[in-house]
């Protein structure tokens, strides 16, 4: 499939016409003594002394800093000149993601702060955008605190096991955008394929009398619905019916084979004057579990996923270019996978855009924290809600994963308190998004869940329960020496859950291991042997009729973990056609 990269927007799933990138060279410095505020770093004209390339974290080579030591406080500064559109409307400065907590000054005046390293935020700066330079200063605090939502960022200076160096500060794109008046915060589209309709929830920045929403829905350039609705409150809900394609074919469903998308143009007006205009889209798809079987659009689905941690050589969490997301997803499809488990990372929204466009199923996983207590509970709960709010519309996302392998809930096996937290996250997700599946604690020690997940890195998959046919047989099952269900959790209470092997494999090439580099499985002598190892394990899972899918570890090498089907430069180690052959029909 050839796609032109005509859409360069930092948020192509919620696109405004007027925007400008602030990526590139910024002033930068460390502040280990935390005295920057006292010394006047936010003041207009104060020079920070060093430089960094945004949006790369200082720890990686592409930032041009490349210092992997822990520096809990860092500063950024740059100026920009206002364009005409910035002076004519309301201007916002937008950050894709800044890890972890930050404060922002414009022309030396503090305008606000944000906490949370994986979800974006914005501030209005209209009153500061005038003739001449506008100066932006950012102070970032990223403590080596295990209670933060960290994912694979280790809280010590030397990476260990499957945890890597931290990524502090700006690591996603920064841009300016403009609206004419009152802004739309989001519009969530909930597809209902059974009734050929879509529900819409629209949240406005504020409410004022005289507001109306003009909406045009089109498919492949053909308008299928156009309507105008008068709004009476800040949060509005409505439902629209979608006409069938014709009297034979149904509405255009979204699937990996046919990633059909409906484009939406939203225009907010007040007394006939435009306030905001956004281009977005949605997909008509339904994911469900029926009697333990996965279905997509009411038809059987077998998931063939690969685990993707979203790391790049010399850039860590940040890709070389936005097109790198396209390249990775295309590589996944070339190997015959239909899904990606994005592991321990909330990705740049452009990744989910390409997943929607190219057609690959995605599990959205919350980066873990590691010290159980109220701070962790607050951080994870807030992060999960922000994730759902931002990425609700992506048809590619079919499941949420709030916890992984009991990380941060190490006593999940027997602690009622920690089990209740897992159940609470499940209930929370179902309350805000009942359209997707939830794998509550992926890997083992399952509590209430839609996916009974098994992680098994043994070479013969002896812990994966390949010979079990009844869910009751899993009661005392111990993959990787961990109990499959938490104590007090009865498998019979979740009869509709689907069983999946959601991590396995991890084979490495022998030549890549040693000197701290490793893989989970025995090393393969060459690419041919690596493919054979993949085939042996994957075919064993696929033969088990009661297992609804798998997730192989992993897509690429990451730092010391060299068990990818691609290397750290995202080049194939094995023939993608050979992996695709193995991944052929179940």
C-alpha positions in Angstrom: 0.0 0.0 0.0 1.4 3.4 -1.0 0.4 6.3 1.1 1.7 9.9 0.6 2.8 11.7 3.7 0.6 14.7 3.0 -0.5 15.0 6.6 2.4 16.4 8.7 0.2 17.6 11.6 1.4 16.8 15.1 -2.1 15.5 15.8 -3.5 14.2 12.6 -6.5 12.7 14.5 -7.5 16.1 15.7 -6.2 18.5 13.1 -6.4 22.3 13.0 -5.4 24.2 9.9 -3.1 26.8 11.5 -0.1 25.5 13.4 3.7 25.8 13.5 6.4 23.5 14.8 8.7 24.6 17.6 11.0 21.6 17.2 14.7 22.1 16.7 17.4 23.9 18.7 16.5 25.1 22.2 18.7 26.6 24.9 19.3 24.0 27.7 21.1 23.4 31.0 21.1 21.1 34.0 20.2 22.5 37.4 21.4 19.9 39.8 21.4 22.4 42.7 17.8 23.4 41.9 18.6 27.1 42.0 17.5 28.2 38.6 14.4 30.1 39.8 16.5 32.0 42.4 19.1 32.8 39.7 16.5 34.2 37.3 16.5 31.5 34.6 12.9 32.3 33.6 13.8 36.0 33.1 13.5 37.3 29.5 16.9 37.3 27.9 18.6 34.9 30.4 20.8 32.5 28.5 21.0 28.9 29.6 24.5 28.2 28.3 23.9 25.0 26.4 21.8 23.7 23.6 19.6 20.6 22.9 17.7 19.3 19.9 14.0 19.1 20.7 12.1 16.7 20.8 14.9 14.3 22.0 15.6 13.7 25.7 19.0 14.8 26.9 20.0 11.2 27.6 20.0 10.1 23.9 22.6 10.9 21.2 20.1 12.7 18.9 19.6 15.4 21.5 23.3 16.4 21.0 23.7 16.3 24.8 24.0 12.5 25.3 24.5 12.5 29.0 23.0 9.4 30.7 23.6 10.6 34.3 20.6 11.5 36.5 19.9 15.2 36.5 16.5 15.7 38.2 16.0 19.4 37.2 16.6 20.7 33.6 15.8 23.9 31.8 14.7 24.7 28.2 14.4 28.1 26.5 13.7 29.4 23.0 12.1 32.3 21.2 9.8 32.6 18.2 8.5 35.4 16.0 4.7 35.7 15.6 3.1 34.9 12.3 0.1 36.8 11.1 -2.4 34.0 12.1 -1.0 34.0 15.6 -2.0 37.7 16.1 -5.5 37.3 14.5 -6.8 34.5 16.7 -6.2 32.7 20.1 -2.7 31.1 20.2 -1.8 28.0 22.2 1.6 26.4 22.9 1.2 22.6 22.8 3.5 19.9 24.1 3.2 16.3 22.9 4.8 14.9 26.1 7.3 16.2 28.7 8.6 13.8 31.3 7.8 14.3 34.1 6.6 17.5 35.8 7.2 21.0 34.3 6.5 24.7 34.7 6.3 27.2 31.9 7.1 30.9 31.6 6.3 33.2 28.6 8.4 36.3 28.5 9.4 35.7 32.1 5.8 35.3 33.4 4.7 32.0 34.8 1.6 30.6 33.0 1.2 27.2 34.5 2.5 23.7 35.0 1.8 20.0 34.2 2.5 16.6 35.7 2.7 13.3 33.8 5.3 12.2 31.3 3.3 10.5 28.5 0.3 12.7 27.7 0.4 16.2 26.1 -0.9 19.5 27.3 -1.3 23.1 26.2 -1.5 26.7 27.5 -3.0 29.8 25.9 -0.4 32.5 25.2 -2.4 34.9 23.1 -1.7 38.0 25.2 2.1 37.4 24.9 2.1 37.0 21.1 2.9 40.4 19.7 5.4 42.0 17.4 9.0 41.0 18.2 10.2 37.8 19.9 8.1 35.7 22.3 10.3 33.7 24.7 9.3 30.3 26.1 11.1 28.9 29.2 10.5 25.4 30.6 11.6 24.0 33.9 11.4 20.1 34.1 11.6 18.0 37.2 12.1 14.2 36.7 13.0 12.5 39.9 14.2 8.9 40.0 10.9 8.1 41.7 9.5 4.6 41.2 6.0 5.9 42.1 5.9 7.9 38.8 4.5 6.2 35.7 7.8 5.2 34.2 7.3 2.3 31.9 10.8 1.0 30.9 12.7 4.0 32.3 14.9 2.7 35.1 15.1 4.9 38.2 18.8 4.1 38.8 21.7 5.4 36.6 22.8 2.0 35.3 20.2 0.1 33.2 19.3 -3.3 34.6 17.5 -6.4 33.3 14.8 -5.2 30.9 14.8 -1.6 32.1 16.7 1.1 30.3 18.0 4.6 30.7 15.5 7.3 31.7 14.1 9.9 29.2 13.9 13.3 30.9 12.2 16.4 29.6 10.7 17.1 26.1 10.5 13.9 24.1 7.6 14.6 21.7 6.9 17.4 19.3 6.2 21.0 20.4 4.0 23.3 18.4 1.8 26.4 18.3 -1.7 26.4 17.0 -4.6 28.8 16.8 -8.4 29.0 17.1 -10.7 31.9 16.3 -12.7 31.8 19.6 -14.1 29.1 21.8 -12.3 25.8 21.3 -13.5 22.2 21.1 -11.7 20.1 23.6 -12.6 16.7 22.1 -15.3 14.9 20.2 -15.5 11.2 21.0 -17.1 8.9 18.4 -18.6 5.6 19.6 -19.4 3.3 16.7 -22.4 1.0 16.9 -22.2 -1.4 14.0 -25.2 -3.4 15.1 -27.4 -0.3 14.7 -25.4 1.4 11.9 -25.0 4.5 14.0 -22.3 6.5 15.8 -22.6 8.3 19.2 -20.8 11.6 19.6 -19.8 13.3 22.9 -18.5 16.8 22.4 -16.7 18.7 25.1 -16.2 22.5 24.7 -13.6 24.6 26.4 -16.6 26.7 27.8 -20.2 27.2 27.0 -21.8 30.4 25.6 -25.3 31.0 24.2 -25.6 30.9 20.4 -23.2 28.0 19.9 -23.8 25.5 17.1 -21.9 22.5 15.7 -21.7 21.9 12.0 -20.7 18.4 11.2 -19.9 16.8 7.8 -19.1 13.1 7.7 -17.6 11.7 4.5 -16.3 8.4 3.2 -13.5 8.5 0.5 -14.4 12.0 -0.4 -18.2 11.4 -0.7 -20.4 13.2 1.9 -22.6 10.7 3.7 -24.1 13.0 6.3 -24.2 16.7 7.0 -26.0 18.4 9.9 -26.1 21.4 12.1 -26.9 21.2 15.8 -27.6 23.9 18.3 -25.6 23.3 21.5 -27.2 24.0 24.9 -24.4 23.0 27.3 -20.6 22.5 27.6 -20.8 18.7 27.2 -23.2 17.6 24.5 -24.1 14.1 23.3 -25.9 13.1 20.0 -26.3 10.1 17.8 -26.4 9.9 14.1 -27.4 7.0 11.8 -25.0 6.1 8.9 -26.6 5.0 5.7 -25.6 1.6 4.3 -23.3 1.7 1.3 -26.1 0.2 -0.8 -28.9 -2.5 -0.5 -26.3 -5.3 -0.5 -23.2 -4.1 1.3 -23.3 -2.9 4.9 -21.6 0.3 6.2 -17.9 0.3 5.7 -16.4 -1.5 8.7 -12.8 -0.9 9.8 -10.6 -4.0 10.0 -6.9 -4.8 9.4 -7.8 -6.1 6.0 -10.0 -3.1 5.1 -9.0 -0.1 7.3 -12.0 2.0 6.3 -12.2 5.4 7.9 -15.0 8.0 8.0 -13.6 11.6 7.8 -15.3 14.2 9.9 -15.2 18.0 9.5 -16.3 19.8 12.7 -17.0 23.5 12.8 -18.1 25.4 15.9 -19.9 28.7 15.4 -21.4 31.3 17.6 -24.2 33.4 16.2 -22.9 32.3 12.8 -19.3 33.3 13.4 -16.7 30.5 13.3 -15.0 29.8 16.7 -13.0 26.6 15.9 -12.6 24.0 13.1 -11.2 20.6 13.4 -10.7 17.6 11.0 -10.9 14.2 12.6 -12.1 10.7 11.7 -13.5 7.5 13.2 -13.8 3.8 12.2 -16.9 1.6 12.4 -15.6 -1.5 14.3 -16.7 -3.7 17.2 -14.4 -5.8 19.4 -15.9 -8.3 21.8 -15.5 -11.6 23.6 -18.3 -14.2 23.1 -18.0 -17.4 25.1 -14.3 -17.1 25.3 -13.9 -16.3 21.6 -12.6 -13.0 20.2 -14.7 -11.3 17.6 -14.1 -8.3 15.4 -17.2 -6.9 13.7 -19.2 -10.0 14.9 -16.8 -12.4 13.1 -14.1 -14.6 14.7 -10.7 -12.9 15.3 -7.4 -14.6 15.9 -4.8 -12.1 17.2 -1.3 -12.3 15.9 0.5 -9.6 17.7 4.1 -8.5 18.2 5.4 -6.6 21.3 6.7 -3.2 20.4 8.5 -1.0 23.0 8.8 2.0 20.7 12.6 2.6 21.1 14.9 3.8 18.4 18.7 3.7 18.2 20.2 7.1 19.3 16.7 8.5 19.9 15.3 6.2 22.6 11.5 7.0 22.9 11.6 9.4 20.0 11.7 8.3 16.4 14.1 9.8 13.8 11.1 11.1 11.8 7.3 10.9 12.1 7.4 8.6 9.1 9.2 6.0 11.2 5.9 5.1 12.7 4.6 4.2 9.2 7.8 2.2 8.5 7.4 0.1 11.7 3.7 -0.6 11.2 4.4 -1.5 7.5 7.1 -3.9 8.7 4.7 -5.5 11.1 2.2 -6.1 8.4 4.9 -7.4 6.0 5.6 -10.1 8.6 2.0 -11.2 8.7 1.1 -9.9 12.1 -2.3 -8.2 12.5 -1.6 -6.5 15.9 0.9 -4.6 18.0 1.1 -4.6 21.8 2.6 -1.2 22.4 4.5 -2.1 25.6 5.0 0.2 28.6 4.5 3.3 26.5 1.8 5.8 25.5 3.0 6.5 22.0 3.0 9.7 20.0 -0.5 10.1 18.6 0.9 9.9 15.0 1.7 6.2 15.7 -2.0 5.5 16.3 -2.9 7.5 13.2 -0.8 5.2 11.0 -2.2 2.2 12.8 -5.7 3.4 11.9 -4.6 4.2 8.3 -2.7 1.0 7.5 -4.9 -1.4 9.5 -3.2 -2.9 12.5 -4.9 -3.8 15.9 -3.3 -2.1 18.9 -3.2 -2.8 22.7 -2.9 0.5 24.5 -0.7 -0.1 27.6 -0.2 2.2 30.5 3.5 2.6 31.6 4.0 1.1 35.0 4.9 2.7 38.3 6.8 0.5 40.8 6.2 1.6 44.3 2.7 0.8 45.6 0.9 3.5 47.6 -1.4 6.5 47.1 1.1 8.4 44.9 1.3 5.5 42.5 -2.5 5.0 42.5 -3.1 8.7 41.7 -0.4 8.7 39.0 -1.7 5.6 37.3 -5.4 6.5 37.5 -4.8 10.0 36.1 -2.5 8.6 33.4 -5.1 6.0 32.3 -7.9 8.5 32.1 -5.8 10.9 30.1 -4.8 8.1 27.7 -8.4 7.2 27.1 -9.5 10.8 26.7 -6.8 11.5 24.1 -7.0 8.3 22.1 -10.6 7.3 22.4 -11.4 7.7 18.6 -8.7 5.4 17.2 -10.3 2.2 15.8 -7.0 0.5 15.9 -7.0 0.4 19.7 -9.0 -2.6 20.7 -7.8 -3.2 24.3 -6.4 -1.3 27.3 -3.7 -2.7 29.6 -3.5 -0.8 32.9 -1.1 -3.2 34.7 1.6 -5.6 33.5 3.1 -8.6 35.4 2.1 -7.2 38.8 4.7 -4.4 38.4 3.9 -1.8 41.0 1.5 -4.3 42.6 4.0 -6.9 43.6 1.6 -8.5 46.2 -1.2 -8.9 43.7 -1.3 -12.6 44.3 -2.6 -12.3 47.8 -3.2 -8.7 48.7 -6.9 -7.8 48.6 -5.9 -4.1 48.6 -3.8 -4.5 45.4 -6.4 -6.8 43.8 -9.0 -4.2 44.5 -6.9 -1.6 42.7 -6.7 -3.9 39.7 -10.4 -4.4 39.8 -11.0 -0.7 40.2 -8.9 0.1 37.1 -11.0 -2.5 35.2 -14.2 -0.9 36.3 -12.9 2.6 35.7 -12.0 1.7 32.1 -15.4 0.1 31.5 -17.1 3.2 32.9 -15.4 5.5 30.5 -14.9 3.2 27.5 -17.2 0.1 27.4 -16.3 -0.4 23.7 -12.9 -2.0 24.3 -11.4 -5.0 26.0 -9.3 -4.8 29.2 -6.4 -7.0 30.1 -6.2 -5.9 33.7 -2.9 -7.4 34.9 -1.3 -8.8 31.8 0.9 -11.9 32.3 -0.2 -13.6 35.5 -2.1 -13.1 38.8 -5.1 -12.2 36.7 -8.1 -10.5 38.5 -11.3 -9.4 36.8 -10.4 -9.1 33.1 -11.6 -9.7 29.5 -8.3 -11.4 28.6 -6.8 -14.3 30.6 -3.2 -13.5 29.7 -0.1 -15.8 30.0 3.5 -14.8 29.8 5.8 -17.7 29.1 9.5 -17.5 28.0 10.3 -21.1 28.5 11.6 -22.7 25.2 8.9 -25.4 25.2 6.1 -23.1 26.5 5.5 -25.5 29.3 3.7 -22.8 31.3 1.3 -21.8 28.6 -1.3 -24.4 29.2 -1.4 -25.6 25.6 -2.9 -28.9 26.6 -5.7 -27.5 28.8 -9.1 -27.3 27.3 -11.3 -26.1 30.2 -10.8 -22.8 32.0 -11.3 -24.5 35.4 -8.0 -26.4 34.7 -6.1 -23.1 35.1 -7.0 -22.7 38.7 -3.6 -23.9 39.9 -1.6 -23.1 36.8 1.8 -21.3 37.3 3.3 -19.8 34.1 6.9 -18.7 34.8 6.4 -19.8 38.4 3.6 -17.2 38.9 0.1 -18.1 39.7 -2.2 -17.5 36.7 -5.0 -16.1 38.9 -4.8 -14.1 42.0 -6.0 -15.9 45.1 -9.7 -15.5 45.6 -10.2 -15.1 41.9 -12.4 -17.8 40.5 -11.9 -18.5 36.8 -15.6 -19.5 36.6 -16.5 -15.9 37.5 -15.1 -14.7 34.1 -16.4 -17.4 31.7 -16.4 -14.9 28.8 -12.8 -14.0 29.1 -10.5 -15.0 26.2 -7.3 -16.9 26.8 -4.1 -15.6 25.1 -0.3 -16.1 25.3 0.6 -12.4 25.4 4.3 -12.7 25.8 6.6 -15.5 24.7 9.7 -16.0 22.5 12.4 -13.5 22.9 15.1 -15.4 20.9 18.3 -13.6 20.1 21.1 -14.3 17.6 24.2 -15.7 19.3 26.4 -13.1 17.7 24.4 -10.3 19.3 24.6 -11.6 22.9 27.3 -11.2 25.5 28.9 -8.2 27.2 25.5 -7.5 28.9 23.4 -8.1 25.8 20.9 -10.9 26.1 17.7 -12.6 24.9 15.0 -14.5 26.7 15.5 -17.8 24.8 18.5 -19.8 23.7 20.5 -18.0 21.1 20.0 -18.8 17.4 23.1 -19.4 15.3 21.8 -17.5 12.3 18.6 -16.0 10.8 17.4 -19.4 9.5 17.6 -20.9 13.0 15.9 -17.8 14.5 13.0 -18.3 12.1 12.8 -22.0 13.0 12.7 -21.1 16.7 9.9 -18.7 16.0 8.0 -21.2 13.9 8.3 -24.0 16.6 6.9 -21.9 19.4 4.2 -20.0 17.4 2.8 -23.1 15.7 2.5 -24.8 19.1 0.3 -21.9 20.3 -1.7 -21.8 17.0 -2.6 -25.5 17.3 -4.3 -24.9 20.6 -7.9 -24.3 19.6 -8.9 -22.7 22.9 -6.1 -20.0 22.7 -7.4 -16.9 20.9 -4.1 -15.3 19.9 -0.5 -14.5 20.8 2.0 -11.7 21.2 5.6 -12.4 20.3 8.5 -10.7 22.0 9.6 -8.5 20.2 9.7 -6.2 17.2 13.1 -4.6 17.7 16.2 -4.8 19.8 16.2 -2.3 22.6 19.5 -1.4 24.3 20.8 -4.5 26.1 17.7 -6.6 25.1 18.6 -8.0 21.7 15.7 -10.3 21.0 13.9 -8.4 18.2 13.0 -9.7 14.8 14.5 -6.3 13.7 17.7 -4.8 15.1 18.0 -1.5 17.0 18.2 0.3 13.6 14.8 -1.3 12.7 16.3 -3.5 10.0 15.0 -7.0 9.4 17.1 -9.8 10.9 15.1 -12.4 9.1 13.2 -12.5 5.9 9.8 -10.9 6.6 8.2 -13.2 4.0 9.3 -16.2 6.0 7.7 -14.9 9.2 4.6 -14.1 7.2 4.5 -17.7 6.0 4.7 -19.0 9.5 1.9 -16.5 10.5 -0.3 -17.8 7.8 -3.9 -18.9 8.5 -4.4 -20.7 11.8 
